[in-house]
């Protein structure tokens, strides 16, 4: 395999009496699409679902070898199965991997990703964890985040302009 693709997908949130934050309906489709993409690209895919804020950091530390524990330690006794497929050494970054991919999909606010419990994981904490992994030294580390950055709705002018593939090659 070329490397590890860690997908953290928070879909079912602990909601308050007003139903906030809402669940991320359709997030399961994103999981499947990313899983298929990275398997096609010959990555070992690790999918972690519905993590609390502090568990996001722990998951990154486990997969990059900063902490000696298993992914099952992220579960609490009352939790249903949330972690998939996590029992072998292929889930940990090793010297034979060429790169590392992190996909974070959740709700967010400016500078943070929210766990299902509303706990925050600060985006700027990704680099110290992933960047200091000895097996990823001088190797590409790709991070993709799908999350809002607060409640402000962007104006129509602030988006990215989509172009047709023909326009790109001209």
N, C-alpha and C positions, 0 to 999 in steps of 0.2 A: 504494500500500500504506500501511497505518496505521503500520507500523514493521517492526522486525526481531525475530524470535523465534529466539534462539540456544538450541539444545538440545544439551547435552553429555551423552552417554550412555556410561558405562563398563560393559561387559558381560563381556568376556573379560580376566581378570586374570592377571598373572604369579604362578603359584602355587608355594608351597614344597612340600617332600616330603610334607607332610600334606594337601595340596590346599587350603591357605588362602591368601588368602581365596577362597571359592567364587565361581564365575562367577555373574552375575546372570541366571539363566535366566528367560525371559519379558520381559526388558528390551526386546527388539525390538518387542513388542506395545505397550509404553509409547511407544516412538519413533513408531510408526505412528499411534497415537491422538493424540499431541501434534501431529505433523505435519499430520494431517487437521484438527484443531481450529483451529490457527493459520492454515492456508491458508484455511479457511472464514471466519475473522475478517479476512481480507485482510492478512496479514502475510507478509513475505518470510521463509521458514524456512531456517535454516542448521543442519544436523545434523552434529555432530562426534562421532565414535565412538572409544572406547578411547584416551583421552588419558592421558599420564603426568601426575604432579602438577604439574610446572613448565609443562607445555603448557596446562593449564587457564588459568593466569594469562596466558600469552602469547596465547591465543585471545581472551580478553576485551580485552586491550590492542589487538590487531589490529582487532577489529570496532568498537571505540570510537575508533579513530584515534590511539591513544597510540604505536603502533609502526608504522613503515613497512615492513611485510613482508607476504608472502602466507601464506595458510593452508597452502600446500604446504610452507612452511618448518618446519611442526610435525612433518612426517614424517621419519623416519630412513630411510636407503637400504634397510635390510632390511625395513622395514614393508610390509605389504600395504596396499591402498587402505583408508584409515580415514576420510577426509574427504569429505563429500558436500555438495552440488554447489558448488564453490567457485571459480569463475573470473571472476565479473563484479562490477562495482561495486555491484550491488544487495545484496551481502552486507555492506556497510559502512554504519554509521549515517550518515545525512545530514540536512541541515536540513529536508527535506520529510517526514521521519518524525514521527509524532505521539507515539510511545512506544517502549519497549524491553522485551522479555520475555527472561528468562534462566531456563532449566530445567536444573538440575544433577541427574543421576541416577547414583549410584555407591554404593560403600561409604563409610562415614564413621566418624568418632570425634567426641568432644565438640569442637566448634568447627572441625572440618576435614572436607574432602572428600578421599577418597583417589583418586589416579591408579592406573592399572592396574599401575604399577611399585611401588606402596606409598608413593610420594611424596605429600606433603600439600600441599593448597591451603587456606589459612586463610579461613574464611567472612568474617571481618571485612575482608578485602582486597577484597571485591566493591565496597563503596561507594566507596572512593577511586578505583577504576578507572572504574566506571560513572557515579558522581556527578560526576566532573570532565570528562565528555565534553561539549564545548561545544554539540554539536547536540542534547543531551538536557536542556539547562538548562530548568527549569520545565516539564518533561514527565514523565509517569508512567514509572517504572522498576519493573517487577514481577519478583520473584525467587521461584522455586519450587524447593525442594530436596527430593529423595527420597533419603534416606540415613539409615542408623542413626547414633546418636551414641555408639556404644560397644557393649560386650557385654552390658550389663545389660538384662534382659527386663522391660518395664514390667508393673506389676500390672494386674489387670482394672479397678481403679478409676481408673487414670490416663489412660484413653483418652477420646476424644471421644464423646459420646452422639449417635448418629444419630437424626434425627427424620424423620417422614414429611413430605412437602411440604405436606400439609394443615395440619399442626401449626404450620408456620412462619408462615402467613398469618393465624392466629387471634390 
